[in-house]
Amino acid sequence: MAEVRLLQGNEAVVEGALIGGLTFFAGYPITPSTEVAEGLARRLPKVGGKFIQMEDEIASMAAIIGASCAGAKTMTATSGPGFSLMQENLGYAYIAEVPCVVVNVQRGGPSTGLPTKVSQADTMQARWGTHGDYVAIAVAPQSVEETIRLTVRAMNLAEDYRTPVILLLDEVLGHMREKVVMPDPGAIKIIDRVKPTVPANWYKPFEITPSFKSPMAAFGEGYRFHVTGLTHNEEGFPISDPKRTFDKLNKLHNKIMRYVDEICEIETDGMADAHVAVVAYGSVARAAKQAVMMARHRRMKVGQVRPITIWPTNEKKYHEIFGSKSLEVIIVAELNQGQYVTEIERVAPKHVKVVSLARFDSELITPDQILEKIKEVR
């Protein structure tokens, strides 16, 4: 019989991380993510992993990059201002193609803002927070149980594509407790890092392969492995040659966007005949689901679209979802002043009106609020 447990969202991150094979965590406690670090401090050493509380978030990000280069599966967890401090090293991880997972349990307001209040205000920071050209992967669960699955998926994506992956929760999801049916051992696929199979003197750690994915050796395994935040050649040494610079940055783009169909998960419900679509992610998607059910009960043709992978955007898939001639209005409900709505506006057909339902007063959007907006735009 499957094990059933009552778990908090942050505790679900811990369970997912252990299932996914986490071997190294470095972090600095910050509300509302602290329970992730607390849980892994207790659990990770018992399975042979390493836990370090660092002096700040900058060092935490640097530590997981170093540990990943040494062969570990790594993670850190933080919230808004801590995520901001990690951004420079996050950019380093993107260009150096270092797998790692960053958990951001979002809270309200800029700076130290509202540490115990809910928000989805780091949606754009997850995509554009660091500098330069890169493609970010970010996933956003809507329930405690899904948090386990997406934590494992974030770790798998990081290892498969040799890139940082952001797991976006919010304060409500991080602190909410729900019944969770624990996955059976072996029920979730675990992806491990691809290692080089060529002789050490043939190895090019940043080789531009046909798949744009490069095997990654760990320090100490006998391979020559130079890592830098400078634009580099296939051996990892700094370059300024325009052609090689183009090839390197093109690789960072193509190794993600070529696989956007595999990376991007989007859930839809009732969109076949919908006149109104409600787009919502994270904990807001739960209110959206209830609002769509209430609207359908009143014979209103309303559907729901839930981006599970927030970034990158699968434009082709959205064109299919929003392509129905019956669709007239898209409502984007989110806990910020309107961040993801700009992305939906970008991919929505010209004949469809896109409307923002933004709440940023530290409280959740309710099903009744979404239903009222549906009635308003019909």
Disulfide bonds with the S-S distance in Angstrom:
none
